[in-house]
Amino acid sequence: MATHHHDSPISLEPPTRARYVVLGFLCAMAFILYLDRICMGQASPEIQRDLGLSLTQMSFVHMAFTLAYGLFEVPTGRWGDKYGSRRVLARIVLWWSLFTALTGLVPFFSFDSGHVVPTPWGYIPLVFNSLVLLILIRFLFGAGEAGAYPNAARVLTCWFPERERGNVQGIMLTFAQVGGALAPLVAAFLIESVTWRWTFVVFGCAGAIWVPVFYFWFRDLPAQHPRVNQAELQWIGPPRQMPHHDPLPWGTIFAHPSAWLLGGIMTMASFVAYMFFSWYPTYLQEARGVTRQQSGNLMSMVLAVGAVGTLAGGFVSNWVNNHSRHRQRARRLICFGSYAGAAVFLAASIFVDGPTLSAVCAGASCLLMFGYQAHWWASVIELSGKHLGAMFGLLNGVGVFGAMASQFLFGALADYRKSLGYTGREQYDPLFYMYVAVFVLTAICWLGVDTSRPIAGEVGDDGS
């Protein structure tokens, strides 16, 4: 252990930059996370046709991931609080990569087939048909991804001083959005070239490469790392987010209005975001009449513009944290304006005729929507104190309710409108009104967020 660094006198040597290698690992992880998550949306039309699934049945596949992601966020974040993030993150990425690859191995027969399985005891009905098996694999994939962001938040808090944290949060989240933006484009190309099955296998390999390199190099605390000198330790500041076993103060959490508001904001943001992640390529193909490759290009453009918003939001958050005399008020007003603008652009995307212009409006909406992320992270870090892993997991995990509601409602309502005889844009466009309304409600919720009183045991840059 290199903990002796803290006992050394003030160093005159230039600081090392090991913390930026840490940032590189987290950026790569976030990139792969969204690459693996978003490719499902692009592959959905092919999976539906191949396995004979309806839109409603496909919505259950999307929801299986989201449910597991929400259920396992708090316990996996809590593991990071107890044992440190190094082992937990390695397990997370390895697990989700395995089940990304296994998605492509779902059997070829359809949901309605009457297959049976020969056994030594005779023929039995096939319980794990393609739909059930696909749901199970996506559930386990979601369980694997759970806890990635809570543990990443712990790592950033340990390895970076507050004056740099907004920028690095924005950079890491931008890489996630870039992964999401590239996923439809790359997935569309691979599906065309090697089928959707091998596409998932290819994507699953990326995380398997990341895990051993990260585990060999990374340490939970900067003082434990041989590449960190005394000058960099002084720049980072006293240790923060030390592993501990203190119980969560559930009473304080449930009594804190901002915990409810931040959880609600994540729920509503997920409601809109997962429409884009899960259904937007289907909308472009079925309602706007574009080809598979065109839908991949437009989807990538939409999420790429969202990545620009994420990066800009990180720099704005950093400026607010370091220079604003009233950062709580500034953060509230910025996020209110962002979501109000996102509602306007999303509404505009419904009424324009050309698919490209509609996607441009949707991209502008994503730019403003995803700009909130660094502000939300900063608010959760301020609110959580020493329970950051578990609290982040809780407030991020409740987004599962919004995500699942969106994934189900979009598919089910599209099927319902189809049963009424609507097709094309008449079938899909009215569904976007509920997303516009959710944007407006999210903007209003931001006006009430106040994190000046943490839930317990604040762990600030003074080490308290």
Stockholm file with secondary structure:
# STOCKHOLM 1.0

chainA/1-464         MATHHHDSPISLEPPTRARYVVLGFLCAMAFILYLDRICMGQASPEIQRDLGLSLTQMSFVHMAFTLAYGLFEVPTGRWGDKYGSRRVLARIVLWWSLFTALTGLVPFFSFDSGHVVPTPWGYIPLVFNSLVLLILIRFLFGAGEAGAYPNAARVLTCWFPERERGNVQGIMLTFAQVGGALAPLVAAFLIESVTWRWTFVVFGCAGAIWVPVFYFWFRDLPAQHPRVNQAELQWIGPPRQMPHHDPLPWGTIFAHPSAWLLGGIMTMASFVAYMFFSWYPTYLQEARGVTRQQSGNLMSMVLAVGAVGTLAGGFVSNWVNNHSRHRQRARRLICFGSYAGAAVFLAASIFVDGPTLSAVCAGASCLLMFGYQAHWWASVIELSGKHLGAMFGLLNGVGVFGAMASQFLFGALADYRKSLGYTGREQYDPLFYMYVAVFVLTAICWLGVDTSRPIAGEVGDDGS
#=GR chainA/1-464 SS CCGGGGGSCCCCSCCCCHHHHHHHHHHHHHHHHHHHHHHHHHHHHHHHHHHTCCHHHHHHHHHHHHHHHHHHHHHHHHHHHHHCHHHHHHHHHHHHHHHHHHHTTSCSSCTTCCCEEEETTEEEECSSCHHHHHHHHHHHHHHHHTTHHHHHHHHHHHHSCHHHHHHHHHHHHHHHHHHHHHHHHHHHHHHHHHHHHHHHHHHHHHHHHHHHHHHHHCCSSGGGCTTCCHHHHHHHCSCCSCCCCCCCCHHHHHHCHHHHHHHHHHHHHHHHHHHHHHHHHHHHHHTSCCCHHHHHHHHHHHHHHHHHHHHHHHHHHHHHHHHCTTHHHHHHHHHHHHHHHHHHHHHHHHHCCSHHHHHHHHHHHHHHHHTTHHHHHHHHHHHHGGGHHHHHHHHHHTHHHHHHHHHHHHHHHHHHHHHTTCCHHHHHGGGHHHHHHHHHHHHHHHTTCCCSSCSSSCCCTTCC
#=GC SS_cons         CCGGGGGSCCCCSCCCCHHHHHHHHHHHHHHHHHHHHHHHHHHHHHHHHHHTCCHHHHHHHHHHHHHHHHHHHHHHHHHHHHHCHHHHHHHHHHHHHHHHHHHTTSCSSCTTCCCEEEETTEEEECSSCHHHHHHHHHHHHHHHHTTHHHHHHHHHHHHSCHHHHHHHHHHHHHHHHHHHHHHHHHHHHHHHHHHHHHHHHHHHHHHHHHHHHHHHHCCSSGGGCTTCCHHHHHHHCSCCSCCCCCCCCHHHHHHCHHHHHHHHHHHHHHHHHHHHHHHHHHHHHHTSCCCHHHHHHHHHHHHHHHHHHHHHHHHHHHHHHHHCTTHHHHHHHHHHHHHHHHHHHHHHHHHCCSHHHHHHHHHHHHHHHHTTHHHHHHHHHHHHGGGHHHHHHHHHHTHHHHHHHHHHHHHHHHHHHHHTTCCHHHHHGGGHHHHHHHHHHHHHHHTTCCCSSCSSSCCCTTCC
//
